[in-house]
Amino acid sequence: PQEQARKTLPEIDADIPLPVQLPEFYEAAEFQPEDLEPEMILAGMLTVFAYDRENVHINYYRKLFTLLQPDIRKEMTEAAIIKSKNGDFDTAEELLSALEGLFPQDKITKLNLALLMEERIAAASVTEDFNTAALYSEKAKTLYNELITSDPPLPDAFFNAAYFFMQNGNYEKAASLLTTYLQLESSVSDTACARKKKAAEILKRIKTQCLEDKQFSKAYALMQEGNEQAAVEQIKGFLQNNPKSWNGWFLLGWAMRRLKRWDDGKTALLQALDLLQQTEYEDETFCDI
């Protein structure tokens, strides 16, 4: 395919320098022109797409690259997924960032990047590295905000963004995004039908559990920041007005566990479980922490 692509290349502009990425074993001072390989130029252009998107020649590089590698979107996406599953998040992010720079209008790649940021948040949260989790949370937030304001809208972006904001305690925005998703989604696929059903269920739960309450949102945000004691005060205030909210008791139990107040945490989580069993949502897992 590369040989075929070369035959269709536009005339190379000698005035435009081509970026070169040297292999790790090369020392720049030792490099000789005869050592140049096509892969070095391709790697150089990928570096531009990932980290130098203001490059004055980037559109020229995009044209050359897509002619040389017509299947690159599929190949790099699959590679990024494999790297992510293997826990190599840095490489996965680098691949998707390069792909986003190569195809700046590709919303699916941007969505994949946002989902990768969520994986990085989860990995950092496991070790309670709140600063790192906050960094990736901001990146995910930026990507989702770009997606939900883009035109034409991508329904999947609204559904996934709703989950992201819900995980950050912003149920008010999550409800708005799910409402928009239900209005936008026109697919009749099994996946779309399942998502529409789930979106409707979550919207109902947000309303019945009073999760749009500002005290609940504040408590959740404080937990994300690692400020458990302040979160406890907020959630206790919420529970005074909403004593039957299993989510509220669950959040209190989570905070108590973080504070190593095991008995209080156990009491709160048992209350959450009892209230949950009284609802029709006992099989839902989207609020797991």
DAURWO-V250290 format. One record per residue. RES is the residue in one small letter. D_CENTER is the distance of its C-alpha to the mean C-alpha in whole Angstrom. Layout:
RES&D_CENTER / RES&D_CENTER
This chain:
p&33 / q&33 / e&37 / q&37 / a&34 / r&36 / k&39 / t&37 / l&36 / p&37 / e&40 / i&38 / d&38 / a&40 / d&39 / i&36 / p&35 / l&32 / p&30 / v&30 / q&28 / l&31 / p&30 / e&30 / f&34 / y&35 / e&36 / a&36 / a&40 / e&41 / f&39 / q&42 / p&41 / e&42 / d&40 / l&37 / e&35 / p&33 / e&30 / m&30 / i&30 / l&27 / a&25 / g&26 / m&25 / l&22 / t&22 / v&23 / f&20 / a&17 / y&19 / d&22 / r&21 / e&24 / n&26 / v&29 / h&29 / i&26 / n&27 / y&30 / y&27 / r&25 / k&28 / l&30 / f&27 / t&26 / l&30 / l&30 / q&27 / p&26 / d&24 / i&22 / r&19 / k&19 / e&20 / m&17 / t&15 / e&17 / a&17 / a&13 / i&13 / i&16 / k&15 / s&12 / k&14 / n&17 / g&15 / d&15 / f&12 / d&14 / t&15 / a&12 / e&11 / e&14 / l&15 / l&12 / s&13 / a&16 / l&15 / e&14 / g&17 / l&19 / f&18 / p&17 / q&17 / d&15 / k&13 / i&12 / t&11 / k&9 / l&7 / n&7 / l&6 / a&2 / l&3 / l&5 / m&4 / e&4 / e&7 / r&8 / i&9 / a&10 / a&12 / a&14 / s&14 / v&17 / t&19 / e&19 / d&18 / f&17 / n&17 / t&14 / a&12 / a&13 / l&12 / y&8 / s&8 / e&10 / k&8 / a&5 / k&8 / t&10 / l&8 / y&8 / n&11 / e&12 / l&11 / i&13 / t&16 / s&16 / d&19 / p&20 / p&17 / l&15 / p&15 / d&12 / a&10 / f&12 / f&12 / n&8 / a&8 / a&11 / y&10 / f&8 / f&11 / m&13 / q&12 / n&12 / g&16 / n&16 / y&17 / e&19 / k&16 / a&15 / a&18 / s&19 / l&16 / l&17 / t&20 / t&19 / y&17 / l&21 / q&23 / l&21 / e&20 / s&23 / s&23 / v&25 / s&23 / d&23 / t&19 / a&20 / c&22 / a&21 / r&18 / k&20 / k&22 / k&19 / a&19 / a&22 / e&23 / i&20 / l&21 / k&25 / r&24 / i&22 / k&25 / t&28 / q&26 / c&26 / l&22 / e&22 / d&25 / k&24 / q&26 / f&23 / s&20 / k&22 / a&22 / y&19 / a&18 / l&21 / m&20 / q&16 / e&18 / g&21 / n&24 / e&25 / q&28 / a&27 / a&25 / v&28 / e&30 / q&28 / i&27 / k&31 / g&31 / f&29 / l&31 / q&34 / n&33 / n&31 / p&33 / k&32 / s&28 / w&27 / n&24 / g&25 / w&27 / f&25 / l&23 / l&26 / g&27 / w&23 / a&25 / m&28 / r&27 / r&25 / l&28 / k&30 / r&32 / w&32 / d&35 / d&33 / g&30 / k&32 / t&34 / a&31 / l&29 / l&32 / q&32 / a&29 / l&29 / d&33 / l&31 / l&28 / q&31 / q&33 / t&30 / e&29 / y&26 / e&26 / d&25 / e&21 / t&18 / f&16 / c&17 / d&17 / i&17
